């Protein structure tokens, strides 16, 4: 009997690219803009 583990291949495929992609991040409060247009991949 042969069992094919497709879940392992899918997990390995998903881990190849960046886990996070951010483009144009902004953070501010009512008086101060702390971040403006931050981009990164991680």
N, C-alpha and C positions, 0 to 999 in steps of 0.2 A: 504494500500500500504506500503510495506517495502522497504527501501533503505539501501543497505549495503555499508558502507564507507570503501572500501579497502585501500584507500590512507592513512588513519590514522594508520592502522596496519602496513603498509609498512614503514612509517616514524618511528614508534616506534621500529621496528625490526632493522632498519639501525642505530639507535642511541645506540644500546647495545654494540657495539665493539668500539675500539679506533678510533678516527677521523683521526689520523695521525700515520703512522708507518714509521720510518726512520732507515735505516741500512747502515752503512759505510759512513756517511756524511763527506765530505771534503770541506774545504774552504781555498783558498790561493790567494795571488796576485803574482806579478813577483818576489818579494824578500822574502816573509814570508809565511809559512804554518801556518794558525791560528787554523784550526780544522783538525783532522785526525782520521777517524774511529769512529765517534760518532754514537751511536744507541739510539733511544728512541721511546716510544709510548705515545701518548697524546690524 
